[in-house]
Amino acid sequence: MKSKVTLKELVGTKIIYAVLLACYYWTWARQDWQDYYDAIQYTVAIFTIVFFAVHAVRIHRYGKEEKDQQALQNLHRIDAIGLKIMVTAAIIIAFASAVTFIDGRMAGYALVGTIFALTVIRFFLFCVMNRNEI
């Protein structure tokens, strides 16, 4: 693993964090139980620990490398767009919960789904903006 750590890699790994968040929310919010749920929970927990350890090493290595300032500026622009998307989604989910279109568990699924969608959108916008800059 002597390869250079890129900002694109770090932004892309946020998608894995969002998937892990969705898995953990599912384990907390489900209302039934199957025998294989234990295996899923243990697998997700072990993967999370290993992934965090490997990713921590990559982040540490990225901190020592020279940073692409244009890519960082693009990431700040994309984060500003993402903030507006998230605020809008949170308002819609809160309104739907307030007028009882959805219950609390479904609102949680909607928030987790929004976070996942936002990480995917963030990654694709970052790829498109950086490709056009070259």
Backbone as CSV, one residue per row, in Angstrom:
resi,resn,N_x,N_y,N_z,CA_x,CA_y,CA_z,C_x,C_y,C_z
1,MET,0.832,-1.195,0.000,0.000,0.000,0.000,0.868,1.247,0.000
2,LYS,1.781,1.312,-0.924,2.646,2.476,-1.045,2.046,3.526,-1.970
3,SER,0.838,3.299,-2.453,0.233,4.239,-3.384,-0.124,5.545,-2.675
4,LYS,-0.156,6.594,-3.475,-0.485,7.911,-2.945,-1.977,7.966,-2.610
5,VAL,-2.294,8.575,-1.498,-3.682,8.718,-1.072,-4.248,9.968,-1.735
6,THR,-5.369,9.819,-2.413,-5.972,10.951,-3.092,-7.210,11.422,-2.326
7,LEU,-7.555,12.651,-2.584,-8.759,13.202,-1.973,-9.997,12.482,-2.513
8,LYS,-9.932,12.048,-3.758,-11.036,11.291,-4.360,-11.284,10.002,-3.579
9,GLU,-10.215,9.335,-3.180,-10.347,8.110,-2.380,-11.007,8.405,-1.040
10,LEU,-10.590,9.487,-0.391,-11.152,9.817,0.913,-12.628,10.196,0.817
11,VAL,-12.999,10.891,-0.256,-14.399,11.246,-0.451,-15.214,9.991,-0.773
12,GLY,-14.652,9.089,-1.556,-15.354,7.866,-1.921,-15.596,6.931,-0.752
13,THR,-14.673,6.914,0.202,-14.869,6.023,1.350,-16.009,6.475,2.257
14,LYS,-16.440,7.688,2.108,-17.601,8.142,2.888,-18.853,7.360,2.513
15,ILE,-18.887,6.824,1.286,-20.023,5.994,0.873,-20.070,4.730,1.734
16,ILE,-18.905,4.173,2.030,-18.869,2.981,2.882,-19.344,3.324,4.289
17,TYR,-18.965,4.496,4.782,-19.467,4.928,6.087,-20.993,5.020,6.075
18,ALA,-21.563,5.546,5.000,-23.020,5.676,4.910,-23.689,4.307,4.863
19,VAL,-23.089,3.353,4.163,-23.642,1.994,4.122,-23.587,1.360,5.510
20,LEU,-22.471,1.560,6.215,-22.368,1.031,7.579,-23.407,1.664,8.492
21,LEU,-23.639,2.970,8.340,-24.673,3.643,9.130,-26.043,3.041,8.841
22,ALA,-26.332,2.775,7.576,-27.614,2.162,7.208,-27.739,0.765,7.812
23,CYS,-26.653,0.002,7.790,-26.681,-1.342,8.391,-26.937,-1.264,9.894
24,TYR,-26.254,-0.352,10.563,-26.464,-0.231,12.004,-27.862,0.268,12.330
25,TYR,-28.386,1.191,11.546,-29.743,1.652,11.813,-30.734,0.506,11.623
26,TRP,-30.512,-0.311,10.588,-31.392,-1.452,10.369,-31.362,-2.394,11.566
27,THR,-30.170,-2.632,12.150,-30.088,-3.535,13.302,-30.802,-2.954,14.516
28,TRP,-30.859,-1.647,14.610,-31.522,-1.029,15.762,-33.026,-0.870,15.563
29,ALA,-33.466,-0.655,14.339,-34.861,-0.277,14.099,-35.751,-1.431,13.655
30,ARG,-35.207,-2.606,13.400,-36.053,-3.700,12.913,-36.983,-4.180,14.028
31,GLN,-38.080,-4.788,13.616,-39.080,-5.222,14.583,-39.293,-6.730,14.592
32,ASP,-38.521,-7.448,13.778,-38.621,-8.901,13.785,-37.247,-9.479,14.110
33,TRP,-37.166,-10.787,14.184,-35.883,-11.414,14.457,-35.779,-12.715,13.687
34,GLN,-34.658,-12.895,13.020,-34.341,-14.136,12.321,-33.018,-14.653,12.877
35,ASP,-32.770,-15.946,12.746,-31.546,-16.538,13.286,-30.281,-15.987,12.632
36,TYR,-30.347,-15.646,11.370,-29.157,-15.175,10.669,-28.822,-13.705,10.948
37,TYR,-29.657,-12.999,11.679,-29.371,-11.595,12.008,-28.095,-11.462,12.840
38,ASP,-27.841,-12.437,13.725,-26.607,-12.394,14.517,-25.378,-12.409,13.622
39,ALA,-25.384,-13.269,12.625,-24.242,-13.362,11.707,-24.046,-12.044,10.956
40,ILE,-25.145,-11.421,10.535,-25.045,-10.131,9.839,-24.452,-9.076,10.766
41,GLN,-24.932,-9.020,11.998,-24.440,-8.027,12.943,-22.953,-8.213,13.233
42,TYR,-22.519,-9.441,13.456,-21.106,-9.693,13.742,-20.231,-9.387,12.536
43,THR,-20.696,-9.738,11.362,-19.940,-9.451,10.145,-19.776,-7.946,9.944
44,VAL,-20.851,-7.208,10.130,-20.789,-5.749,9.981,-19.867,-5.155,11.043
45,ALA,-19.930,-5.643,12.260,-19.078,-5.110,13.329,-17.600,-5.374,13.049
46,ILE,-17.269,-6.576,12.617,-15.865,-6.893,12.320,-15.375,-6.080,11.127
47,PHE,-16.209,-5.980,10.082,-15.831,-5.172,8.924,-15.607,-3.718,9.316
48,THR,-16.468,-3.186,10.179,-16.334,-1.789,10.612,-15.009,-1.565,11.329
49,ILE,-14.645,-2.459,12.227,-13.389,-2.306,12.975,-12.193,-2.363,12.036
50,VAL,-12.179,-3.336,11.130,-11.063,-3.466,10.186,-11.015,-2.267,9.244
51,PHE,-12.173,-1.851,8.741,-12.217,-0.714,7.820,-11.730,0.564,8.491
52,PHE,-12.170,0.820,9.725,-11.718,2.016,10.433,-10.212,2.006,10.638
53,ALA,-9.639,0.845,10.956,-8.194,0.762,11.168,-7.434,1.044,9.873
54,VAL,-7.856,0.425,8.785,-7.187,0.650,7.495,-7.359,2.095,7.041
55,HIS,-8.549,2.619,7.219,-8.812,3.997,6.788,-8.053,5.004,7.643
56,ALA,-7.877,4.714,8.911,-7.099,5.617,9.772,-5.656,5.715,9.289
57,VAL,-5.097,4.594,8.848,-3.738,4.603,8.305,-3.687,5.438,7.033
58,ARG,-4.701,5.282,6.164,-4.732,6.061,4.916,-4.882,7.557,5.198
59,ILE,-5.705,7.918,6.155,-5.879,9.333,6.495,-4.586,9.896,7.068
60,HIS,-3.915,9.122,7.894,-2.632,9.567,8.457,-1.619,9.802,7.336
61,ARG,-1.585,8.910,6.370,-0.666,9.059,5.243,-1.035,10.277,4.393
62,TYR,-2.348,10.528,4.213,-2.796,11.684,3.436,-2.380,12.985,4.116
63,GLY,-2.370,13.001,5.434,-1.974,14.200,6.169,-0.526,14.587,5.935
64,LYS,0.298,13.635,5.552,1.713,13.909,5.316,2.009,14.315,3.867
65,GLU,1.056,14.136,2.979,1.270,14.413,1.563,0.882,15.843,1.219
66,GLU,1.380,16.293,0.079,1.026,17.617,-0.413,-0.413,17.572,-0.925
67,LYS,-1.161,18.594,-0.603,-2.583,18.605,-0.934,-2.846,19.404,-2.202
68,ASP,-3.828,18.949,-2.966,-4.269,19.631,-4.170,-5.265,20.714,-3.761
69,GLN,-4.850,21.971,-3.843,-5.686,23.077,-3.372,-6.949,23.239,-4.213
70,GLN,-6.853,22.997,-5.513,-8.029,23.111,-6.368,-9.066,22.048,-5.998
71,ALA,-8.611,20.853,-5.713,-9.530,19.783,-5.306,-10.178,20.110,-3.960
72,LEU,-9.417,20.700,-3.054,-9.991,21.099,-1.763,-11.041,22.183,-1.935
73,GLN,-10.800,23.144,-2.834,-11.800,24.185,-3.098,-13.064,23.575,-3.702
74,ASN,-12.889,22.636,-4.621,-14.047,21.961,-5.204,-14.830,21.206,-4.135
75,LEU,-14.121,20.569,-3.229,-14.794,19.834,-2.160,-15.584,20.777,-1.257
76,HIS,-15.055,21.954,-0.989,-15.787,22.937,-0.176,-17.057,23.395,-0.897
77,ARG,-16.975,23.594,-2.208,-18.168,23.974,-2.975,-19.208,22.863,-2.931
78,ILE,-18.765,21.639,-3.095,-19.682,20.496,-3.085,-20.304,20.320,-1.709
79,ASP,-19.533,20.550,-0.657,-20.079,20.456,0.697,-21.149,21.519,0.942
80,ALA,-20.972,22.699,0.365,-21.986,23.742,0.497,-23.282,23.324,-0.209
81,ILE,-23.160,22.722,-1.374,-24.333,22.206,-2.084,-24.987,21.095,-1.266
82,GLY,-24.167,20.200,-0.710,-24.681,19.102,0.095,-25.410,19.581,1.336
83,LEU,-24.914,20.639,1.951,-25.592,21.204,3.120,-26.990,21.669,2.759
84,LYS,-27.119,22.332,1.620,-28.443,22.803,1.190,-29.375,21.633,0.909
85,ILE,-28.858,20.574,0.299,-29.674,19.393,0.027,-30.121,18.747,1.338
86,MET,-29.202,18.618,2.290,-29.522,17.960,3.562,-30.529,18.765,4.374
87,VAL,-30.382,20.071,4.396,-31.332,20.904,5.135,-32.729,20.773,4.524
88,THR,-32.800,20.796,3.208,-34.089,20.644,2.530,-34.711,19.285,2.841
89,ALA,-33.912,18.240,2.773,-34.427,16.899,3.064,-34.869,16.783,4.519
90,ALA,-34.102,17.348,5.441,-34.476,17.279,6.856,-35.783,18.023,7.117
91,ILE,-35.990,19.156,6.454,-37.243,19.904,6.612,-38.414,19.089,6.090
92,ILE,-38.230,18.446,4.942,-39.307,17.629,4.365,-39.626,16.451,5.276
93,ILE,-38.595,15.788,5.791,-38.817,14.641,6.681,-39.480,15.096,7.985
94,ALA,-39.033,16.214,8.538,-39.635,16.728,9.769,-41.095,17.108,9.545
95,PHE,-41.389,17.738,8.425,-42.778,18.101,8.133,-43.640,16.850,7.973
96,ALA,-43.111,15.846,7.259,-43.872,14.615,7.071,-44.106,13.913,8.408
97,SER,-43.147,13.974,9.304,-43.323,13.375,10.625,-44.317,14.163,11.462
98,ALA,-44.287,15.477,11.328,-45.174,16.321,12.136,-46.633,16.136,11.759
99,VAL,-46.899,15.926,10.491,-48.288,15.754,10.069,-48.639,14.276,9.937
100,THR,-47.825,13.434,10.539,-48.007,11.984,10.685,-48.134,11.226,9.360
101,PHE,-47.430,11.686,8.328,-47.336,10.870,7.118,-46.430,9.668,7.372
102,ILE,-45.419,9.868,8.227,-44.490,8.783,8.530,-44.258,8.740,10.044
103,ASP,-43.958,7.542,10.545,-43.666,7.402,11.973,-42.169,7.621,12.211
104,GLY,-41.774,7.530,13.460,-40.380,7.808,13.821,-39.379,6.853,13.192
105,ARG,-39.738,5.576,13.112,-38.830,4.591,12.521,-38.630,4.871,11.038
106,MET,-39.697,5.194,10.346,-39.592,5.492,8.920,-38.872,6.818,8.685
107,ALA,-39.026,7.755,9.598,-38.276,9.008,9.483,-36.785,8.736,9.618
108,GLY,-36.434,7.815,10.499,-35.036,7.423,10.637,-34.500,6.797,9.366
109,TYR,-35.296,5.905,8.765,-34.885,5.315,7.493,-34.735,6.389,6.416
110,ALA,-35.630,7.357,6.421,-35.539,8.436,5.438,-34.273,9.260,5.644
111,LEU,-33.934,9.540,6.896,-32.703,10.295,7.171,-31.456,9.506,6.776
112,VAL,-31.429,8.224,7.105,-30.280,7.392,6.749,-30.173,7.275,5.230
113,GLY,-31.308,7.118,4.565,-31.307,7.076,3.102,-30.840,8.377,2.490
114,THR,-31.226,9.488,3.098,-30.775,10.789,2.623,-29.272,10.939,2.792
115,ILE,-28.744,10.485,3.902,-27.297,10.550,4.123,-26.567,9.704,3.089
116,PHE,-27.084,8.502,2.815,-26.454,7.656,1.806,-26.499,8.323,0.431
117,ALA,-27.673,8.825,0.053,-27.806,9.487,-1.244,-26.888,10.701,-1.339
118,LEU,-26.766,11.437,-0.250,-25.914,12.623,-0.249,-24.438,12.261,-0.417
119,THR,-24.001,11.166,0.181,-22.601,10.770,0.005,-22.318,10.333,-1.426
120,VAL,-23.276,9.650,-2.043,-23.100,9.242,-3.442,-23.085,10.473,-4.344
121,ILE,-24.009,11.396,-4.127,-24.051,12.635,-4.911,-22.759,13.418,-4.726
122,ARG,-22.284,13.497,-3.499,-21.043,14.230,-3.200,-19.866,13.629,-3.969
123,PHE,-19.770,12.301,-3.987,-18.674,11.646,-4.690,-18.743,11.904,-6.191
124,PHE,-19.927,11.762,-6.782,-20.047,11.977,-8.221,-19.805,13.438,-8.595
125,LEU,-20.319,14.374,-7.807,-20.043,15.786,-8.083,-18.548,16.086,-7.980
126,PHE,-17.892,15.498,-6.998,-16.456,15.707,-6.849,-15.697,15.165,-8.060
127,CYS,-16.082,13.976,-8.506,-15.423,13.402,-9.690,-15.627,14.265,-10.925
128,VAL,-16.849,14.755,-11.118,-17.145,15.584,-12.284,-16.417,16.925,-12.199
129,MET,-16.427,17.562,-11.052,-15.791,18.878,-10.933,-14.282,18.767,-11.077
130,ASN,-13.679,17.730,-10.556,-12.220,17.589,-10.680,-11.802,17.189,-12.085
131,ARG,-12.612,16.431,-12.767,-12.277,16.042,-14.137,-12.313,17.235,-15.073
132,ASN,-13.259,18.143,-14.857,-13.398,19.323,-15.720,-12.276,20.336,-15.466
133,GLU,-11.663,20.280,-14.316,-10.621,21.248,-13.962,-9.279,20.921,-14.611
134,ILE,-9.076,19.685,-14.984,-7.754,19.263,-15.483,-7.504,19.764,-16.873
